[in-house]
Amino acid sequence: MKAIVSLIAISLMIGAQSACVVPAFQSGFNHGVEDAGFPNGDPIGTAAYINRTGNGFDHHSAAFNEGYM
């Protein structure tokens, strides 16, 4: 009985982790929408996600970049 309960608990934990994964396109879209909302007080876009070190287009998949644009 304990083994069955343990297996069910593990199955639920694995399922919960996979439910939190955001597809690359959706993640890019979300970041793009957020970046589009920056006010004109940031003329060079330094606050934008895509302009931060390590977050450029070359660090992301084609699906992410498509969603972002």
C-alpha positions as CSV (number, residue, x, y, z in Angstrom):
1,M,0.0,0.0,0.0
2,K,2.8,2.4,0.9
3,A,4.5,1.7,-2.4
4,I,1.3,2.6,-4.4
5,V,0.9,5.8,-2.5
6,S,4.5,6.7,-3.1
7,L,4.2,6.0,-6.8
8,I,1.1,8.2,-7.0
9,A,2.8,11.0,-5.2
10,I,5.9,10.8,-7.5
11,S,3.6,10.7,-10.6
12,L,1.8,13.9,-9.4
13,M,5.1,15.7,-8.7
14,I,6.4,14.8,-12.2
15,G,3.2,16.0,-13.8
16,A,3.3,19.3,-11.8
17,Q,6.8,20.1,-13.0
18,S,6.0,19.6,-16.7
19,A,2.9,21.8,-16.3
20,C,5.1,24.8,-15.4
21,V,7.1,24.7,-18.6
22,V,6.4,27.5,-21.0
23,P,6.9,26.8,-24.7
24,A,9.7,28.9,-26.3
25,F,7.4,30.9,-28.6
26,Q,5.1,31.8,-25.6
27,S,8.1,32.8,-23.5
28,G,9.4,35.0,-26.3
29,F,6.0,36.5,-26.8
30,N,5.6,37.3,-23.1
31,H,9.1,39.0,-23.0
32,G,8.3,40.9,-26.2
33,V,5.0,42.3,-24.9
34,E,6.7,43.3,-21.6
35,D,9.5,45.0,-23.5
36,A,7.1,46.9,-25.8
37,G,5.6,48.5,-22.7
38,F,8.7,50.3,-21.6
39,P,8.2,54.1,-21.6
40,N,10.2,56.4,-23.9
41,G,12.4,57.3,-21.0
42,D,14.5,54.3,-21.9
43,P,15.7,55.5,-25.4
44,I,18.4,52.9,-26.0
45,G,16.4,50.0,-24.6
46,T,18.8,49.0,-21.9
47,A,16.0,47.9,-19.6
48,A,14.5,45.6,-22.3
49,Y,15.0,41.9,-21.6
50,I,16.5,41.2,-25.0
51,N,19.2,43.9,-24.6
52,R,20.5,42.6,-21.2
53,T,23.8,40.7,-21.3
54,G,23.3,37.1,-22.2
55,N,19.7,37.5,-23.4
56,G,20.2,38.6,-27.1
57,F,18.6,36.9,-30.0
58,D,21.6,34.7,-30.6
59,H,21.1,33.2,-27.1
60,H,17.6,32.0,-27.9
61,S,15.9,29.5,-30.2
62,A,14.2,30.5,-33.4
63,A,10.8,29.9,-31.8
64,F,11.6,32.3,-28.9
65,N,12.8,34.9,-31.4
66,E,9.7,34.6,-33.5
67,G,7.5,34.9,-30.4
68,Y,9.4,37.9,-29.2
69,M,9.2,39.8,-32.5
